[in-house]
Amino acid sequence: MFNSVRTFSFLFGYLPFSLKDLRKVQNQRHLLSTEDYDVLVHRQPKKWADGILKRTKSTFDVKGLELIPEGPVLFVSNHEGNFDIPSLIAHIPKPFAFMSKIEVKKLPIIKDWMEAMNCVFIDRSNRRSAMQSITDMIETLKNGHSMIIFPEGTRSKGKPVREFKSGFARIAKEAHVTIVPIAITGTSEIMEKNNNKIKPAHVNIRVIAPISIETIQTLSLKELIDLVQQKISNEVELLQHLKI
């Protein structure tokens, strides 16, 4: 989750100029299947993500895309830096929504795009809002839209993966969707490790073998959390060690 309105303004800065495109997408929604709608609404965000990443002059190595199944899934990823979201939007072919701080709703047009993408907003200072955000993610997945969640809850900034919070496991169980783990490294070297100055970096993205609905339902919450965290942590450690 991005850490400030300022960061969102920077990363989504061009989107206010695409309001006309957003209106076209919204007008066609009732004519499209869920899958076709998601592909259409993500065209502009993907264009934005590609553009912002090219300006950083960073390079990307992506593996495992063939492992992503059809239908709605819950992507679960470690959270290294503010450039995780644009990196994943640009390189994961399946459209997905994500959770964002409630402060982002103050940003006109950007808020509209995120709502069109089925993003969920959370007020972390309000426990009821936090619980509602979990319910909203479950409903979004049940309605056929994929989502991504960062269970660490905060950026690691290149340090070892933090302990995962339990929300994602409950979401996957109640929504009856496949979990697709993702390991990402290098994004903190674009911004966080440079006193928030943008510098080129090499980013690795690894899609890990999915965890089936059947497996998810047979595991306890703790077993599921431990399994997903171990898969992602192991891959992150390998990438950080190899520095590929």
N, C-alpha and C positions, 0 to 999 in steps of 0.2 A: 504494500500500500504506500502510495507516495506520501511524503511527510509534510507537505505544506501547499497552500493555495498558490504560493509563488512558483513552486515547482510545476504545478499543473499549468499555470499560465504560460510558463516557458515551453513545456513539452507539447501542449495542445494549442499553441499560439496561433497557428494558421487556421484552425477550424472555424473561427467566426466568419471567415471569408467563404465558407462552404455551406452557408445556411440554405441557399437555393437547392443544393444537392440533397440536403437533409429533408426539405419539404417534399421533393420528388419521391424520395424513399418512403416517407410516411404516407403519401397519397397512394402508393402502390401496395401497401402492406396487406390490405384485405384481399388482394388478387394473388398473393404468393403463398407457397408452402412455408412452413417454419424454416426449413433448411435454406430455401431460396432467399427468403427475407434476410436471414443472418448473413449470407454471402453478400447480398447487395448492400446492407447497411455497414458492412465492414470494409467496403472498398476504400472509402475516404480515410478512415483510421489507418488502414494498411499503407495508403499512400503517404499519410502523415508520418507514420513510423519509419518507413523507408527513407523519407526525406531527412528526418532529424538524425537518423543513424548515419546516413551518408555524410552529413555535415560534421559529424564527430570524427570521420575518417577511420572508424573502427572496422575490424575484420571479424567475420563470424564463421564458426565451424559448427554445423548442425547435423546431428545423426539421430536415427531412430524414428523418423517421421512415418515410416511404413508401419510402425506398430500402433498408430492411432486408429482405433476402430470407428465404424460408422455409428451414427446416432449421438445423442447427448452424452457427454462425459464430464467428470469432475477432474480437471487438471489440478494437481497438487505440486507446488514447486517451493524450493528454498527461495529466500528473499535476500539477495545480496546488495542491490542498489536501486536507485530511482529509475535506472534504464532497463530494469527487468521487463516491465510492461511493454514499452515500445519494442524491445528486442523480441519478445514472444509474439506480439501482434504481427510483426514483420515476418517472422520465420515459421510460425505454426500455421499450417494451412486451414485448420478447422477454426471457424470463428468462435470466439468466446467472450463472455462478459466477466466482470470482476467486481470486487468490493472496493469502495472508496470512502474516505472520510466525508462526513456530512458537510464540511466547510466548502467542498467543491461545488455544492449546489448554488453557491453565491456567484459562480462564474457563468454569465449568460452564454448561450449557444453551446459552450462546452458541456454544461449540464444537459442540454437538450440531446446532444450527440450521445452522451453516456446513457441517458434514459432510453434512447432508441436502441442502443446496444444491449439493453436489459441489465445494466450495471445496478448494483445494490449499494445504497448509502447507509453508513453506520455512524452513530454518535457514540463514541467510546466512553464518554462521560456519563452516559445514561444506560444502565443495565437493561432496562426494558427495550431500548433501541437495539442493543447488541443481540438480545434474544430474537427480536423481530427480524433482524438481518439474516439470521440463520434460517428462519421460516421462509423469508423471501427467496433465499438461494435455493431452498428445497423446491419451492413452487416454480421457480424459473427453470430448474432442471427437469421437473415433471412436465413442464410445458414444451420441452424439446430443445431448449437452448443450453449449450455447453457453458461452463463457468470455470474460472481458475481461482484458487485460494492459496495464500501464503501462510501456512500454519505457525510460522515463527512469530508472526505478529509485528515484527520490526526488522529493519535491515541488518544483516550481519556485517556488512562492509568488508567482506573478504575473510572474515574470521570463521571458525568452525560453525557448522549449522547449529542453531539454537534448538532448544526443546520445543517440540510441536505442541500446540494447543489442540484440544480435543474436538473442536467444532466441526472440522472437515469430516471426521469419521461419522458423526451423527448425520451430517448432511448426506453423505454417500449412502448410508444405510436407509434413511427414510425416503430418499429420492429414487432408490433402486437404480443407480447408475454405476458404470465402470469408473474406477479411479485410474488416471494416467499420470504416474509420477514424472516429474521433470527436474533435472539438475541443471543449474545455470551458474557459470563462473565468469568473472572478468568484468561484469558491469560496474562494480564499484571503482574500477580503475578509470572509468570514463569521467566520473564526477567526484564521488565521495572522498577518494584518496588524494585529490588534488585541491583541497579546500574549495570544492564546488566549482572549480574551473574545468572546462571541457577539454579533455585530451583523448587522443586515439588509444584504443585498447583492443585486445583480442578476446572475444567472448566465445565461450563454448556453451552449446545447448545440447543436452542429451535427453531424448525421450526414452523412458525406461519401460520395460514390459508392463502392460496394464494388469490391474488386479480386477478379476471378474466380479460380477454381481454376486455369483454363487459363493465365491470365496469371502467376499465382504460380509455376507449374511451369516456365514458360519463362524466368523471370528468375533471375539468380544471387542468392545471399544478399545481397550488397552492393547490387545493383540494387534488390532488393525493399525492403531497409531504407531506402535513400535515397528511393525512391518514396513510401513510407508516411510517412516523416518530413517530406518536403517538402509533401505534401498537408495534413498536420495543422499543421505550422508556419505555412504560408501562411494557413490559416483562422484560427489563433490570432492571428497578427499583424493580420489584417483586423479581427477582433472587438475586439482591444485598441485599435486605432487609431480605430475607429468609435465604440467605447463604447456599443453599442446595448443 
